Amino acid sequence: MSFSEEIVDAFLAYDFRPDRKAPDFEPAFLGEYETKLGIFRVRFSSICADMTNLPEAYIVSFPDSLSDRVLSNINADGSLCYIDRETSNIFPLDAAGAIATCIHLVNNVINLWVDGKVDESLQAEFSSYWQGKYPVFKVGDNNDGVFCQFERKNLSGESCIEFVLADDEQQAKDWVQSRDGADVKTFYPALIQNLKNNLRMPNGISWPPRSLGDLLKWLGAIDQDSYGVLVGRLIARMGKHHNVIICLTHGDEIFAALIKFTQQGYKVIERARGSKRTAGGRGKRKRSGGYKLNQLSASLCSMGMTKSFVRLRVEEASPSFIFQRNQPQNHSLIDKRIALIGCGTIGGYAAQALSQCGAGGGLGSFHLFDGDTFNAGNLGRHILGKDYLLESKSHSVKHFLDNQKLPISVVANDEFTNKDIEGKWDIIIDATGDDTFSILLSSWYRSHYQSKEKRPTLIHGWVDAYGKAARVLKDSGDKACYGCLSNFNGNQRLPRFPLFSEHKAPDHNKAFRRHCGRTFLPFSSQSSLTAAGMIQSMALSVIEDGAPTFCQQKFSSDIRSVKDQVLEPVKGCPVCNK
C-alpha cells in the first residue's frame, strides 16, 4: 500500500468521505463530529502525501446554539488552530497514526466548545484574534509613552510601514535609526493600560473590534475599572494631537490600536479636559473631574468622532522582555556592573551571550578588556569575521555588539590591571584562558576585597585538556578560589581534578603548533562556545543560593568526569590563604 493510500484509508476509517472541489480538485475529506449540542462538520484539506505539513482543518458548519458565542481556536475564515507544533510530536512516517491524531485533536477543540470551557483557551491566545494590520514595536517599559510611524525597506527592497511605541522621543528615534527607517519628525501620545480582569469575549460583542466604540464597549464589559482609568488617561494625554495608540496588556497578551480623531472628536476630549479641571458637581458615574464617564464615552463612540481605527499587532521588544523572556526564573543581568576580561575565542562568544541576558542594560555597565589585536589566525573559531582583522579585539567586540542593536551600553578597554580590580563591579569575568593571569587576578581579588561588603563575584571560564574540556569556577570570596584547583606540595602544583584518564594524556609538545612565528593550540569552536555558555550560566547563577561554583564539560572519553559542585577551598592555598 502506498503512503497516499494509507492517508485515504485513515480518513475513511473515521467516516470522512472525499470532498474534492473545483477548480483545483485537491484532495480533501469531509466528516462529522456528533456531540450533545448537535453535529459539527469539519473539512480537512491541503493534505501533503509525505506529511511535511499537517492537513488544514476547517469548520464547515456547527450547531445553531453556538452561533452567537465567541469560540476559541478558530480563525475568521473558519480554519482551526488545532495543533501546537512546539509541544506536539507526530510521527510523520506513520500516515494512519498521524491522520488519526489530527482528527482526535480537532475533536478536543470541539469538546472545549461543547463543554463551554473556552475562556481559559481564549485568554492564552487572545491577541491571536486581534488581527493587527501593521507591526508596532513596543520598546519601552513605561505606561505613558509616545509613538511614531515610519517607513523602511526590507531585505527584498520593498517599502513597508512600521510603528514604534517608546518611553520618549529619543528612544523612538534610536529605534527608527536601528531599523534604517526614514527620519521622523512628529510623535504622538501612547497609552499602555494593564487590564486587571481576565480577558474574555462576552456574548453579543463582535471581535475583533472595528471601531473605538467596539473597543470601549468590550473593555467596559470585562473590566470597568480599567475602562474608567483609560478614558481618564486619554483625556489627560491627548494634548494638541488628534492621534493616539491605545495598547492593552494582560500577562503575556498584548494588543494595540491606532485611533485618529476628527476635529469634532478632539473638541469633545478638550471640553472634557477643561471640565475635569474646573467642574466639581455631582453626577452618576462621574470621575475625579467634572465629566460623566458614560456620557463622554457615548460621545466618543458616536459617528464623526474618529477618522480611522486601525488594529496593530504588537511586537514586544522592551529590555525587560528581551532579557528575561528566555530565562526560566526571569533572571537577567540588567543593572549589573560587569567586567569581561579577554575578548578572544571564549570572550567573544561570552560577550554576546551575556549581552543577550541584559549585560550593559538598564543602570548597569558592560566593560570589555583586551589589549590584543584580531588577526587572521582567529577567524576559524572567533565570533568576529574578516571585517575586524588587525583591529583591537575589545573595540571590535564592542562594535559587533553595538550592531546587534540591543538596548545596552558597552565600553571597550585595553588590558585589565591591578588598578581595574578597584572598579565598582558586581561581576568580574576572566575569559583569558591564561593560567598565569588567572592566578594573579584571583590574588588581586582576594587582596582588595577582604570584606564581604560590596564584594563582586569573580568568574573564571576556560578551555582545558588541549581543547577536550571546558571548565568554569565562581569565586565569591568564601569558597574555593582559582588557586584551589591545585594541591600544593612545597613548590609543586598538582591538579586537584586530573583531566585525563590514565595513559590518555597526549604529548604536551606535540599538542601545540606553530604558524607564522606563533604557537597555538588547535581545537574547534565547540569548546569555546561551551565555555562561553558555562560563563553565561554561572553569571546568571550569581543571584541564586546554593548553585554550583565549579563545573566541567568534557568532549572526549579520554577525559575524567567531574560532577558540578560547590567547591571548598584547598588547605594551604597560597592564593586565598585558606
N, C-alpha and C positions, 0 to 999 in steps of 0.2 A: 504494500500500500504506500502510495506517495505521501509526501508531507502535506500537500494540499488536500488530499483525500481524507487524511486524519482530521484536519480542521473542519471539513464539511461534516464528517461523521460525528464529531464532537458537538457541533451545533444541533444536528438532527437528533442526537441523543437527549437533548434538553428541550425538544419540541420547538426549536427555532426552524422556520422554513426560509428558503431562498427568497430574496426580495430585491432583485435587480431592477434598476430604473434607468430610463433614457436620460441623457443621450449616451452616457458612458457605459452603462450596464455593468458597473463594477460589482464585484462580489459583495453581497450584504445579506444579513439574516434578520428576520423579524420574529419576535417571540412575546409571550405574555407572562406576567407575574400576577398570580391571584393572591389577593390579600383580603382582610376583613373589611376594608373600605371599598374594595372593588378591584378592577383589573387595570394594571399598568402595562402599556405596550411599549416595548423597547426595540430599537433597531441598532444592530452592530454593523459598522461599515469601515472602510479604509483598512481592510484586513490584509496584512502582509503575509505572503506564503512562507517566508523564512522567519517570521516573528521578530524582525528587527524593531518593529514598533507594534505595540499592542492595539487591538481594534478600538475605534472610537464608538462610544455608546450615546444614543440619542433617545430622549423620551418622546414618543410619538403621541401618546395620549395618557391621561390619568383620571382618576375618579373626580366627579364634579365637586365633591366635598372639599377638595384641596384647591379649587380654582381661585379662591380668594386668600390663600395662605402663602406666605413667603417661605420658600423651600431652600435648603442648603445644597451645596454640591452640584448646582445646575446653572449653566450659563444662559445668556439671553437667547441664544439660538437653539436651546434645548439640549445641548451637549452636556454630558455628565462628567464631573470630576470624581471618578470612582476609584482611582488608584494613586497612591503616593509613591513615585518611583524611588524616592530616597529611603523609604522604610520597607518597601515590598521586595520580595525576592522570588521572581517567577522563573522557572527553568525553561528556557526557550526551545530546547531540543525535544521536549515532550509537548507536542502540539495539543493533544487532547487534554492534558493536565492544565496547560496554560489557558485554553478557552474555558475550561470548567471553572478555573479560578476567577476569570474575568466576569463570568455570569454570576458567580457567587458574590463577588464584590459589589456588583450592581444591586443584587438582592439586599445587601447590607445597607446601602444608601436608601433604598425604598423602605426598608423596615424602620429607619430613622424617621422618615416622613409619617409612616403609618402610626408609629408609637408616639408621635408628637415630640420627639427628642431632638429638635433641630437647633435650639438656642445655643447649646454648647458648641456645636459644629459651626454655626454661623459666627459666633464670637471669635473663634480661632482663625477664621478666614474672611472676616468682614470686609476688609479692604479689597479682596479679590472681586467683589461685586460692584465696586465703585466705578470701574471702567473709566479711569482718567485718560484724558486726551493727550496732554503734554507732561513731560517729566519735570518735577520740581525737586531740586536737591536741597534737603534741609541740612545745613552745615553748622548751625548754632545750637546752643542748649537753652537759650532764654525763652520765656513765654511771650515777650514782646520783641518784635524784630522788624526787619524790612525785607522787601523782595524786589527783584527786578527781572525783566525779561531780556534775553539776549539771543543772538544768532551766532551759530558756529558751523563749521564744515566738518563732517565726519570723515572717517578714513577713506570713504569712497568718493569724497569730494562733493557730497550733496549738502545743501544748506538745511539746517534743522533748528527748531526753536526750543529753547530750554528756559527754565526759571531757576532762580536760586533764592532760598529763604535763609537769611543770616541774622546774626545778632545786631550788626551795624553795617553801615555802608562800606567801610573799609574791608570787612570780612567778605562782603558780597563782591567787591571789586577784585579782591585776591582770588576768589573762586572763579570768576569770569576769566581772569587772566590765565589761571592754571588750565582752563578748558579751551584756551585760544579763542575766546569769544570776542565779538565786536565790542568796542568801547560803549559803556553805559553811562548815561548822564542823569537819569531820573530813577528815583527809588520811592517805593510806596509802602504803607504800613502793612504788617503781617501780624495776625493774632494766632497764637497756639493755645488751644484750650484742651486741658486734660479732663476727660469725662470720668465722673465718679462711678456711675452706674454701669452695669454690664450692657454691652452692645446687643441690640436685638432689632427686629423689623416688625413692628406692630401691624396687625391686620388693618387693611384699609389705607395703608401708606405705600405709595409706589416707590420702588427702589431700582436703580439709583435715582437720586433727586435730579430734577431737570430745571429747578429754579431755586432762588433764595427762599421762596415761600415753602417749597417742598422740604428744604433742609431744616428751616426753623420749625416747621410742623413736626418733623421727625424728632428733632432734638427736644422740643417741648414735651413730647410724648414719653421719651425714655429717661430724661434727666432734667427736671425742671430747674434745679439749682444752677447747673452749668449753663442752661439756656439763658437764665437771667443775667448771670455773670458775663456771658459772651456778648449779649446785646449792650450791656453797660460798657464793656471794654471797646466795643465797636464805636459807640458814640464818642468815647473819650479819645480814641486814637485817630479818627478819620482826618482831623486837621483840614487842610486845604485840598486834599486829594479825593478823587472820586473812585479810585481803585483800591481794593483790599484783597488779601488772601486770608481765608479762614482755614486753619489747619486743626483737625481734631485728632486726639490720640486717646488710646486706652490700652495699657500694657504695650504689647508689641505691634498692635494695629494702629495705623496712621493713614489719614487721607485728607485731601485738601480741595478747596475750590477757589477760583478767581472770580470775584464779583466786581462788575463795573457799574457804578450807579449813574443815573441820569442827573441832570441839573436839579430836577424836581426831587429825586431821591436824596441828593446831597443836602438840599434845603431842609428836608424833614429831619435829617440827622443833626443839622446845625441848630434847628429850633429846639430839638430835644436836649442838646448840649447846653444851650442857653437856659432852658427851664431847669436843668439839673443844677445849674449854678445859683439861680435866683429864687425858684419856687420853693415853697415849704408847706403846701397844703396837704390834705389827706386824700387818699383815693385807693380804691381796690387795686391790689397787685401793683402798688407804687413802690419804686425803689428809693434809694437814698436821696435822689434829686426830685424834681417835680414831674417827671414824665411817668405815664402809666405804661407798664410793660406790654400788656396785651394790646393796648391801643396803638402803641408805637410799632409793634411787630406787625399788626394788621396793615398799617400804613406802608411799611417797608415791603410787604409781600403783595401789595396791590399793583395793578397794571401801571406801567410807565415809570416805575421807580428804578428799574435796573436796565442797563443796555444789554448785558450778557451775563451768563452764569456758565463757567467752564470748569468741569471737574479735572483735577490734576492728579497724576499718580506720583506719590511721594517716594523719593529715593533717599533713605536715611544715610547721611554722611557726616554726622556730628562727631566730634572727638570721642565722646563717651560711647557712642555706638561702635565706631571703628575699632577702638582699642579694647573694648570689653565684650564684643559680640562673640568672639571665638574663645573666650576664657570661661571654663565651666563655672568658676566661682565669681565671675565678674571682676577678677583681679586685673589690674593693669599697672603700668609704670608711670602713668600720668602723675605729674607733680614731684617726681623723684629727681634728685640731682645725681647724675650718673657720669662716671669717667670710664671710658673704654680705652685700654692701653693695648696697642697693637692693631693695625689695620691690614694685616696680611690675609692669608687664605682663611684662617679661622675668624679673625676680627672683622673681615669684610662681610661674611655671611652673618656673623653675630650682630653687627651693626644694623643690618636690615631686619633681622628677627626681632631685635629689641625695639626698633622704631615702630614695628607693626603692633607692639604691645604698649605703645604710648611713651617710649623714652623720648624726652625732649618736648613732651606735650604739657599743656596746662601751665602751671607755675614752675615746672621742672626745667632741667637743663641736661643736655647730652653733649659731652665733650669727647672728642676723638684725639688720641695721642699716637703719633708715629712720625719719626723723622726720616724714614726710609723713602726710596723712590720706586715707583711701579715700573717694572721692566718686562721685556718680552717673555722671560722665563716664568713669569707669574700667570700668564694668560691661561695655561692649561687647567688651573684649579682655583682661580680667583673669581669673585663676583663681578669684577671690573673687566672691561673689554679694551680693545686696542686704542680707543679714543683717549685713554688715560696714560698711555705709555710715556715714560720719563717725567711724569708729574708726581708731586708729593702724594703719598698714599692717603694720609689723613684728609688732605684737601680734596682728593679725588673721591673718596668715600662720602665726604660731606656733599659734594656736588651730585653724586649719584643719588643720595637720599633726598636732597632738595628736589631733584627731578621726579621723585615719586609723588610729590605734591601732597604729602601727608601734613596735617596741622601740627608740625613740630618745629623746633629750632635746634640746629646742630652747629657746634663750634669746632673748628679744626685747630690742632696744636701740633708742635713738634714733639721731641722726646719728653717722657714723663720723668721728673726728677724728684729728689727727696723733698724739695720745697712744695711740689704739687700735692704731696700727701696731706698738706695742711689745708687744702681746699675743703669747703663745706659740702662734703659728699654724703649721699645716702648709700650709694653702691659704687664700689671700685671694682672694675673687671680687668683681669690680666689675661689677655689673649695672645701674648707674645710667643708662647711655646718655648721660651728661653729659661732653662732651669736656673742659671746664674741670676738673671734678673728677678725671677720669681722669689728666690730666697731673699734677695736684697729688699724687694718690695714687702715681703712678709715681715722682715725685720724692721723696716721703716714704719710699717703699720702698727706693729706691737709697741714700738718705742714711743710713737706720737700719741696713740690712743690708749693710754694706760687706764683711763677712767671709762666706765661703761656708758656714761652720759654722752649722748650725741655721737656715739661710735658708729661709723659706717660698717657695712658688710663688705668684706673682700672676697671676691670670687676668682679662682684660677681655673682656666679651661685649656686643655692642651691635647695634642695627638701624641701618642706614645707607641712603644714597641715597633718602631720603624713603619708607622702608619697602620698597624694592625689593631690598635685600640685607641679609644678616646676616654679621657678622664676629666672630672670636674670636682673641685673642692670649694666648699663655702666656709669662710673663716669669719666668725662674729666676735672673736676675742676670748671666748670662754671654752672653746673646744679645740680640736687639733688645728695646727697651722700647716703651711706648706712644708715646713721642715719636718713635721711629724710623719711625713710619708717615708721617712728613713729611720732606721735604727742606727744609733751612733755607738761605735766601739772604738774609743780613742779618736784617732784621726780618720777612721774608716767609716764610710757611709754605706749601709746595706739597705736594699729596698724592703720596706715593710710588707708590701704586697708584690712579690715577684711576678713579673708579667708572663714569662714563658714557662710552658711545661718543661719537664726535664728533657734535656738534649734537643730542644726545639729552637733554641735561640740561634739566629743566623750569625755569620761572621760580621762583626761590627764594621770592619774596614771595607768589606765588600758591599755593605748595605748602602753606603753613600756613593755618589757620583760627582764628577767634576765636569763643568761645562763653562767655557769662556772664562776660565780662571776662578770659578766659583764652585764651592762644594754645596751640594743639595741632596735632600733625601726624597727619592721618588715615591709618591703614593697618590691615589686618586682623590678627587674632591669629596668622595663619600665620607672619608674620615673627618674632613674639615666641616662638612655640613652637619655631621652628627655632633661634633664637639660644639658647634655654634648652637644647635638645638638644645644641648645639655646646659649650655650657659644661659640661654633664654629661660629654660625651665627653672634653673637654680635662682636666677634673678627674681622670677615671679614667686618663688618659694620664700623669699625674704619676709613676706608678710604672713607666713604660715608658721604655726608652732609644731615642733616635732618632726619637721621634714628632714630627710637625709642630708648630711653635709658632705658625703663622699659617694660618687657614683662612677661606674665604669661600663663602657660598652666595648665588646670585642668583635673583630671582623674576621677572625681566623680560629680554627680549632687548636692552633698552636698556643693560644693564649689561655691562661688560667682564668676562671670565673671568680669575680668578687661581688658579693651582694651589696646593694645600696644600704648605707648605714650612717648613723650619727657617729662620727669618728672621734674617739677620745685621744687626748694628747699622748705623746711618747715621753716616757720618763727620761730626763736628761737632755731634752731637745735644746740645742744652743740658740735656736731662733726665738722660741717663745719662753724659754727658761722654765718649763714646767717640771 
